[in-house]
Amino acid sequence: MNTDGRQTVCAGEVYPVIHIPNVPALFQLAPDQRVHGTVVYVAGYYTEGDGGGKWVRYNETSASADNGGTIHNPHSDPEKRGRWETMHNGIGDYRWFGIFGEQSSADDALDAMVNNPAISRIEAHSNLNFRKRHVFHRSRIELDFGGYTVTTEGIELNLKDNPLGTVICFRGLESGESQQVTLSADLAEMTDVVEVADSAAFAVGDWWVARVNSRPGGGAQRELDYMVKVTERIDATHIRINYKLGWALEAGRTISFKKMNPVTGSRVRNMRFTGVPVPPSVSTTVRPFDTWDQIGSSPLAFEFAVECDVSDIRAEGVFWPVIMRRYNTFYVTERCELMNPVERDWGGTGYLTQQINVLYGHVRDCNTSNSRHLNDFTCAAYCMVENCHGDGDDYGPFVTHGQFEHDLVYTGNSGLLSFANSGSTWGDSAKRITVRKHIASRIIAHKKLTDLTLEDCRAYIKEGLPDSGSIWANADGLQMRGCTAEGAVTLSRSSSRSERPNVIDGCGFTMTPHAELARKPTEGSAVGMLPVDADLLIVHSEIRNIDQITIGSIHKLTLQNSWLIGASTESGKVEAACRELVIQSGGMVNCGLELTGGWSGNEEVAASGAGRTQAVSVDGGAAFRGVNGARAFLLHTDPAQTVTWNLGNLTSTAGAPDMAHFVIRGGCHHYKAVGSKFTGGRFETDPAAFGGGSSMLHAACIEQGVDRSGLPEQSAAVRHTEGNLILP
């Protein structure tokens, strides 16, 4: 060691600068060299140039505990004052503590640096191993692991069922202030003004957790449960917050407010994480969850946090989520990855990111392999997920739990989608979810999901995955544009909240045999399986491979410039229970419609079969052509039903002599065909179908080579010979 002749000036006094090779030499400096303000350059931690070098300064008044990195006590007596303190520009380094790899625990170094308010950034320059589960309340600090690997060999046990028990958890603190108010008036959807007991306690810029009491019959059915910021004090009992309510709240509901001091601006970057390996004694098929949830490890959690971003975390072998968030607001998670977690069957395990009670989040450019969920939202609003991709996606990379999520946008992702699908405990509800340019093995959105928009989405068949290639959706403001499905599309209706129509536009669906395009009435009232008592417009679309397809409900189904295409000339049957069916342009190829009685929307009536009337309108240049297994384009056989037929500008071309343009065998009918063209094939009616109370007008039609012997006898109410052009 030596004094190199340089000097420093501090408060007008001159101090020598000492150069030493390593940290042990720091403790060998003579007492007369430990002068207040003396600066020492330590050239390495163990050896000169090993990367652990730093500048230290002697502070004769300090009594801080020696932490081996930023504080060194040269005295044998720990009570004696005087410490060497590391000088820095706010950037901490594990090498200051002699940490050069995973051979030594990095826990104490992490604690020392994070809890030092003068350090705002911590850098890693080697792999690290942690054996503790750290909780920090620190704001405005960045942890950059430099792309090195973090391991957890020998980590302490987690608490039971605690996904927040990660290696690093940033957690805001309660201030101790709280309020509760019973709403004196309704709170409208989209309002950002809420009622409080006393607004004097709410200063602008304060953060509060606002939580409404649960809905009757639901343990966690809360439409409002977020950490929000006060932006204005309106009057003595009203404040404005930085959140527009996604759901209306009725007078008499109770909102509790809890003031928080959130963690703000703490960020984590550039980590590779390897979780606790599965012990050899643990079965790969049956895991002892009573202990494994305590053994397993995951890297990050944020609770009561604002503007806490995460980027470039690549993990494997985790148990709980890689990035766990609860009550987070304004954050970005980007370029993160999870591969092959140790568990994914048990709820909550094997996630890339789980986000509970979150606002204004942005997840982008992430990916997973063989995990449970890539992105999980539970009670989330105004969030976006883009360019994220999951392979081995049978477990559903993209999910919401149905705790009244709203205004979520997914763009350019791939992987199975499942929305509002975790049960009535959470409410089975979500609203205004938009998915664009998505590829998935399944899209499951049939619970109480209002105003779902699917644009340019594709559901493909994956071998070995049941119901793959299918889209299940709730017909409550559903709008699908440019979507394709290789398996089937099935609609149900579990909610009636929307103000917009149900529209399928520019889509192409391939149906598996015996699929339901719309659920039919069944016993019970399972959410997601109920029939559709609403209208549906299908425009510029094709429904292909039809073979024994059921449209078990829908009040009014309108097909505009859309086509129903049979699987072969021996299939193509569609059983339709719509109250009203309208075909305008488009039409059917090798396909036929059997009218089975319009579903009334009343279960008792549906069960009895009474009063289930139907109406069919075909116009606008629609076309039927080909052959199908039922040998009829339009077929009705139920003697208990009443059907109204309105055929206008229709061109119906039978592909075989035994192919019927219509077969009407039972019930009461009001038939009108004016201006239609029929080529080949035949007409078939049962005389009983046009008895008392029925009517037929078949006029101004062109018939070429049609066997019309199956028409009923003419009467005052039945006319079909006058005014038609009949050609051989």
Solvent accessible surface area in square Angstrom, and as a share of the most:
residue,aa,sasa,rsa
1,M,111,0.50
2,N,76,0.39
3,T,69,0.40
4,D,59,0.30
5,G,62,0.59
6,R,127,0.46
7,Q,127,0.56
8,T,36,0.21
9,V,112,0.64
10,C,46,0.27
11,A,104,0.81
12,G,71,0.68
13,E,101,0.45
14,V,85,0.49
15,Y,20,0.07
16,P,56,0.35
17,V,6,0.04
18,I,3,0.02
19,H,47,0.21
20,I,0,0.00
21,P,45,0.28
22,N,30,0.15
23,V,7,0.04
24,P,66,0.42
25,A,6,0.04
26,L,0,0.00
27,F,86,0.36
28,Q,123,0.55
29,L,4,0.02
30,A,43,0.33
31,P,100,0.63
32,D,112,0.58
33,Q,51,0.23
34,R,45,0.16
35,V,73,0.42
36,H,56,0.25
37,G,1,0.01
38,T,1,0.01
39,V,10,0.06
40,V,0,0.00
41,Y,63,0.24
42,V,0,0.00
43,A,8,0.06
44,G,0,0.00
45,Y,28,0.11
46,Y,121,0.46
47,T,84,0.49
48,E,103,0.46
49,G,67,0.65
50,D,43,0.22
51,G,29,0.28
52,G,0,0.00
53,G,24,0.23
54,K,10,0.04
55,W,96,0.34
56,V,0,0.00
57,R,59,0.21
58,Y,9,0.04
59,N,29,0.15
60,E,92,0.41
61,T,82,0.48
62,S,12,0.08
63,A,52,0.40
64,S,52,0.34
65,A,85,0.66
66,D,67,0.35
67,N,50,0.26
68,G,23,0.22
69,G,0,0.00
70,T,8,0.05
71,I,26,0.13
72,H,2,0.01
73,N,18,0.09
74,P,18,0.12
75,H,28,0.13
76,S,119,0.77
77,D,68,0.35
78,P,93,0.58
79,E,143,0.64
80,K,110,0.47
81,R,146,0.53
82,G,1,0.01
83,R,3,0.01
84,W,1,0.00
85,E,48,0.21
86,T,14,0.08
87,M,84,0.38
88,H,59,0.27
89,N,129,0.66
90,G,8,0.08
91,I,63,0.32
92,G,0,0.00
93,D,15,0.08
94,Y,4,0.01
95,R,56,0.20
96,W,21,0.07
97,F,21,0.09
98,G,6,0.06
99,I,13,0.07
100,F,71,0.29
101,G,6,0.06
102,E,70,0.32
103,Q,147,0.65
104,S,52,0.33
105,S,42,0.27
106,A,0,0.00
107,D,2,0.01
108,D,94,0.49
109,A,4,0.03
110,L,0,0.00
111,D,40,0.21
112,A,19,0.14
113,M,0,0.00
114,V,0,0.00
115,N,99,0.51
116,N,35,0.18
117,P,118,0.74
118,A,65,0.50
119,I,0,0.00
120,S,60,0.39
121,R,65,0.24
122,I,2,0.01
123,E,39,0.17
124,A,3,0.03
125,H,71,0.32
126,S,16,0.10
127,N,53,0.27
128,L,1,0.01
129,N,4,0.02
130,F,0,0.00
131,R,119,0.44
132,K,90,0.38
133,R,35,0.13
134,H,10,0.04
135,V,68,0.39
136,F,6,0.03
137,H,94,0.42
138,R,42,0.15
139,S,27,0.18
140,R,163,0.60
141,I,3,0.01
142,E,35,0.16
143,L,1,0.01
144,D,17,0.09
145,F,2,0.01
146,G,43,0.42
147,G,37,0.35
148,Y,89,0.34
149,T,35,0.20
150,V,2,0.01
151,T,29,0.17
152,T,3,0.02
153,E,101,0.45
154,G,67,0.64
155,I,20,0.10
156,E,82,0.37
157,L,119,0.59
158,N,3,0.02
159,L,133,0.66
160,K,117,0.50
161,D,100,0.52
162,N,31,0.16
163,P,30,0.19
164,L,25,0.12
165,G,12,0.12
166,T,2,0.01
167,V,2,0.01
168,I,1,0.00
169,C,1,0.00
170,F,0,0.00
171,R,65,0.24
172,G,3,0.03
173,L,86,0.43
174,E,100,0.45
175,S,44,0.29
176,G,68,0.65
177,E,78,0.35
178,S,81,0.52
179,Q,31,0.14
180,Q,121,0.54
181,V,15,0.09
182,T,80,0.47
183,L,4,0.02
184,S,91,0.59
185,A,59,0.46
186,D,102,0.53
187,L,16,0.08
188,A,65,0.50
189,E,61,0.28
190,M,79,0.35
191,T,32,0.19
192,D,25,0.13
193,V,39,0.22
194,V,2,0.01
195,E,20,0.09
196,V,1,0.01
197,A,53,0.41
198,D,73,0.38
199,S,3,0.02
200,A,72,0.55
201,A,37,0.29
202,F,1,0.00
203,A,44,0.34
204,V,99,0.57
205,G,38,0.37
206,D,28,0.15
207,W,28,0.10
208,W,2,0.01
209,V,7,0.04
210,A,1,0.01
211,R,91,0.33
212,V,1,0.00
213,N,64,0.33
214,S,36,0.23
215,R,80,0.29
216,P,128,0.80
217,G,89,0.86
218,G,7,0.06
219,G,60,0.58
220,A,20,0.15
221,Q,25,0.11
222,R,41,0.15
223,E,7,0.03
224,L,2,0.01
225,D,5,0.02
226,Y,1,0.00
227,M,1,0.00
228,V,2,0.01
229,K,64,0.27
230,V,1,0.01
231,T,54,0.31
232,E,73,0.33
233,R,112,0.41
234,I,66,0.34
235,D,71,0.37
236,A,74,0.57
237,T,54,0.31
238,H,57,0.25
239,I,2,0.01
240,R,78,0.28
241,I,4,0.02
242,N,29,0.15
243,Y,3,0.01
244,K,99,0.42
245,L,3,0.01
246,G,1,0.01
247,W,16,0.06
248,A,56,0.43
249,L,1,0.01
250,E,85,0.38
251,A,51,0.40
252,G,48,0.46
253,R,21,0.08
254,T,29,0.17
255,I,0,0.00
256,S,42,0.27
257,F,3,0.01
258,K,70,0.30
259,K,35,0.15
260,M,4,0.02
261,N,84,0.43
262,P,23,0.14
263,V,1,0.01
264,T,28,0.16
265,G,9,0.08
266,S,0,0.00
267,R,69,0.25
268,V,0,0.00
269,R,58,0.21
270,N,44,0.23
271,M,2,0.01
272,R,122,0.44
273,F,2,0.01
274,T,49,0.28
275,G,5,0.04
276,V,21,0.12
277,P,80,0.50
278,V,48,0.28
279,P,42,0.27
280,P,142,0.89
281,S,107,0.69
282,V,19,0.11
283,S,51,0.33
284,T,108,0.63
285,T,119,0.69
286,V,113,0.65
287,R,41,0.15
288,P,57,0.36
289,F,60,0.25
290,D,93,0.48
291,T,61,0.35
292,W,0,0.00
293,D,2,0.01
294,Q,37,0.17
295,I,49,0.25
296,G,1,0.01
297,S,1,0.01
298,S,3,0.02
299,P,1,0.00
300,L,0,0.00
301,A,0,0.00
302,F,0,0.00
303,E,10,0.04
304,F,18,0.08
305,A,1,0.01
306,V,4,0.02
307,E,74,0.33
308,C,1,0.01
309,D,26,0.14
310,V,0,0.00
311,S,1,0.01
312,D,28,0.15
313,I,0,0.00
314,R,71,0.26
315,A,4,0.03
316,E,82,0.37
317,G,13,0.13
318,V,0,0.00
319,F,0,0.00
320,W,11,0.04
321,P,0,0.00
322,V,0,0.00
323,I,0,0.00
324,M,4,0.02
325,R,0,0.00
326,R,73,0.27
327,Y,8,0.03
328,N,1,0.00
329,T,1,0.01
330,F,77,0.32
331,Y,5,0.02
332,V,34,0.19
333,T,0,0.00
334,E,24,0.11
335,R,96,0.35
336,C,0,0.00
337,E,32,0.14
338,L,0,0.00
339,M,76,0.34
340,N,78,0.40
341,P,16,0.10
342,V,19,0.11
343,E,10,0.05
344,R,73,0.27
345,D,95,0.49
346,W,82,0.29
347,G,48,0.46
348,G,13,0.12
349,T,0,0.00
350,G,0,0.00
351,Y,4,0.02
352,L,0,0.00
353,T,0,0.00
354,Q,18,0.08
355,Q,0,0.00
356,I,37,0.19
357,N,6,0.03
358,V,0,0.00
359,L,1,0.00
360,Y,56,0.21
361,G,3,0.03
362,H,42,0.19
363,V,0,0.00
364,R,71,0.26
365,D,58,0.30
366,C,2,0.01
367,N,46,0.24
368,T,3,0.02
369,S,13,0.08
370,N,62,0.32
371,S,7,0.04
372,R,49,0.18
373,H,15,0.07
374,L,0,0.00
375,N,0,0.00
376,D,0,0.00
377,F,0,0.00
378,T,8,0.05
379,C,0,0.00
380,A,0,0.00
381,A,0,0.00
382,Y,59,0.22
383,C,4,0.02
384,M,69,0.31
385,V,0,0.00
386,E,51,0.23
387,N,76,0.39
388,C,0,0.00
389,H,74,0.33
390,G,10,0.10
391,D,85,0.44
392,G,29,0.28
393,D,6,0.03
394,D,64,0.33
395,Y,73,0.28
396,G,1,0.01
397,P,4,0.03
398,F,0,0.00
399,V,11,0.06
400,T,2,0.01
401,H,29,0.13
402,G,0,0.00
403,Q,11,0.05
404,F,5,0.02
405,E,0,0.00
406,H,0,0.00
407,D,32,0.17
408,L,1,0.00
409,V,36,0.20
410,Y,0,0.00
411,T,39,0.23
412,G,25,0.24
413,N,2,0.01
414,S,26,0.17
415,G,3,0.02
416,L,9,0.04
417,L,0,0.00
418,S,11,0.07
419,F,0,0.00
420,A,0,0.00
421,N,53,0.27
422,S,42,0.27
423,G,26,0.25
424,S,73,0.47
425,T,67,0.39
426,W,81,0.28
427,G,5,0.05
428,D,6,0.03
429,S,1,0.00
430,A,0,0.00
431,K,15,0.06
432,R,66,0.24
433,I,0,0.00
434,T,25,0.14
435,V,0,0.00
436,R,97,0.36
437,K,127,0.54
438,H,0,0.00
439,I,89,0.45
440,A,0,0.00
441,S,0,0.00
442,R,31,0.11
443,I,1,0.00
444,I,15,0.08
445,A,0,0.00
446,H,13,0.06
447,K,28,0.12
448,K,57,0.24
449,L,0,0.00
450,T,2,0.01
451,D,24,0.12
452,L,1,0.01
453,T,10,0.06
454,L,0,0.00
455,E,49,0.22
456,D,76,0.39
457,C,1,0.01
458,R,101,0.37
459,A,0,0.00
460,Y,66,0.25
461,I,91,0.46
462,K,58,0.24
463,E,173,0.78
464,G,77,0.75
465,L,26,0.13
466,P,99,0.63
467,D,77,0.40
468,S,12,0.08
469,G,0,0.00
470,S,6,0.04
471,I,0,0.00
472,W,51,0.18
473,A,0,0.00
474,N,1,0.01
475,A,0,0.00
476,D,2,0.01
477,G,1,0.01
478,L,0,0.00
479,Q,17,0.08
480,M,0,0.00
481,R,96,0.35
482,G,36,0.34
483,C,0,0.00
484,T,42,0.25
485,A,2,0.01
486,E,54,0.24
487,G,1,0.01
488,A,8,0.07
489,V,0,0.00
490,T,8,0.05
491,L,0,0.00
492,S,1,0.01
493,R,41,0.15
494,S,18,0.11
495,S,11,0.07
496,S,82,0.53
497,R,92,0.34
498,S,30,0.19
499,E,182,0.81
500,R,77,0.28
501,P,86,0.54
502,N,10,0.05
503,V,24,0.14
504,I,0,0.00
505,D,45,0.23
506,G,39,0.37
507,C,6,0.04
508,G,8,0.07
509,F,0,0.00
510,T,40,0.24
511,M,1,0.00
512,T,57,0.33
513,P,72,0.45
514,H,136,0.61
515,A,14,0.11
516,E,31,0.14
517,L,3,0.02
518,A,0,0.00
519,R,30,0.11
520,K,95,0.40
521,P,47,0.30
522,T,85,0.49
523,E,179,0.80
524,G,55,0.53
525,S,80,0.51
526,A,60,0.46
527,V,45,0.26
528,G,0,0.00
529,M,81,0.36
530,L,43,0.21
531,P,16,0.10
532,V,1,0.00
533,D,79,0.41
534,A,14,0.11
535,D,74,0.39
536,L,3,0.02
537,L,53,0.26
538,I,0,0.00
539,V,17,0.10
540,H,105,0.47
541,S,4,0.02
542,E,64,0.29
543,I,4,0.02
544,R,79,0.29
545,N,54,0.28
546,I,1,0.01
547,D,35,0.18
548,Q,66,0.29
549,I,3,0.01
550,T,20,0.12
551,I,4,0.02
552,G,2,0.02
553,S,0,0.00
554,I,1,0.01
555,H,85,0.38
556,K,69,0.29
557,L,1,0.01
558,T,17,0.10
559,L,3,0.02
560,Q,64,0.29
561,N,66,0.34
562,S,2,0.01
563,W,58,0.20
564,L,6,0.03
565,I,45,0.23
566,G,10,0.09
567,A,47,0.36
568,S,54,0.35
569,T,64,0.37
570,E,120,0.54
571,S,11,0.07
572,G,0,0.00
573,K,40,0.17
574,V,2,0.01
575,E,55,0.25
576,A,0,0.00
577,A,10,0.08
578,C,1,0.01
579,R,74,0.27
580,E,55,0.25
581,L,2,0.01
582,V,14,0.08
583,I,1,0.00
584,Q,71,0.32
585,S,32,0.21
586,G,5,0.05
587,G,1,0.01
588,M,0,0.00
589,V,31,0.18
590,N,37,0.19
591,C,0,0.00
592,G,3,0.03
593,L,2,0.01
594,E,25,0.11
595,L,2,0.01
596,T,40,0.23
597,G,0,0.00
598,G,0,0.00
599,W,22,0.08
600,S,31,0.20
601,G,41,0.39
602,N,72,0.37
603,E,107,0.48
604,E,143,0.64
605,V,47,0.27
606,A,18,0.14
607,A,92,0.72
608,S,82,0.53
609,G,15,0.15
610,A,60,0.47
611,G,56,0.54
612,R,48,0.18
613,T,57,0.33
614,Q,7,0.03
615,A,29,0.22
616,V,1,0.01
617,S,28,0.18
618,V,0,0.00
619,D,66,0.34
620,G,46,0.44
621,G,41,0.39
622,A,0,0.00
623,A,20,0.15
624,F,1,0.00
625,R,114,0.42
626,G,19,0.18
627,V,15,0.09
628,N,0,0.00
629,G,36,0.35
630,A,38,0.29
631,R,62,0.23
632,A,1,0.01
633,F,0,0.00
634,L,1,0.01
635,L,18,0.09
636,H,0,0.00
637,T,54,0.31
638,D,42,0.22
639,P,108,0.68
640,A,74,0.58
641,Q,5,0.02
642,T,44,0.26
643,V,0,0.00
644,T,60,0.35
645,W,2,0.01
646,N,60,0.31
647,L,1,0.01
648,G,11,0.10
649,N,85,0.43
650,L,3,0.02
651,T,55,0.32
652,S,0,0.00
653,T,52,0.30
654,A,13,0.10
655,G,50,0.48
656,A,25,0.20
657,P,120,0.76
658,D,70,0.36
659,M,0,0.00
660,A,0,0.00
661,H,3,0.01
662,F,1,0.00
663,V,2,0.01
664,I,0,0.00
665,R,111,0.40
666,G,6,0.06
667,G,15,0.15
668,C,38,0.23
669,H,0,0.00
670,H,74,0.33
671,Y,5,0.02
672,K,86,0.36
673,A,0,0.00
674,V,62,0.36
675,G,41,0.39
676,S,2,0.01
677,K,76,0.32
678,F,1,0.01
679,T,38,0.22
680,G,19,0.18
681,G,7,0.06
682,R,57,0.21
683,F,3,0.01
684,E,38,0.17
685,T,15,0.08
686,D,48,0.25
687,P,103,0.65
688,A,78,0.61
689,A,0,0.00
690,F,15,0.06
691,G,38,0.36
692,G,86,0.83
693,G,60,0.58
694,S,7,0.05
695,S,39,0.25
696,M,4,0.02
697,L,79,0.40
698,H,1,0.00
699,A,22,0.17
700,A,58,0.45
701,C,1,0.00
702,I,65,0.33
703,E,1,0.00
704,Q,73,0.32
705,G,42,0.40
706,V,21,0.12
707,D,73,0.38
708,R,51,0.19
709,S,98,0.63
710,G,22,0.22
711,L,19,0.09
712,P,9,0.06
713,E,158,0.71
714,Q,64,0.28
715,S,55,0.36
716,A,103,0.80
717,A,49,0.38
718,V,3,0.02
719,R,104,0.38
720,H,15,0.07
721,T,63,0.37
722,E,93,0.42
723,G,64,0.61
724,N,24,0.12
725,L,95,0.47
726,I,88,0.45
727,L,65,0.32
728,P,145,0.91
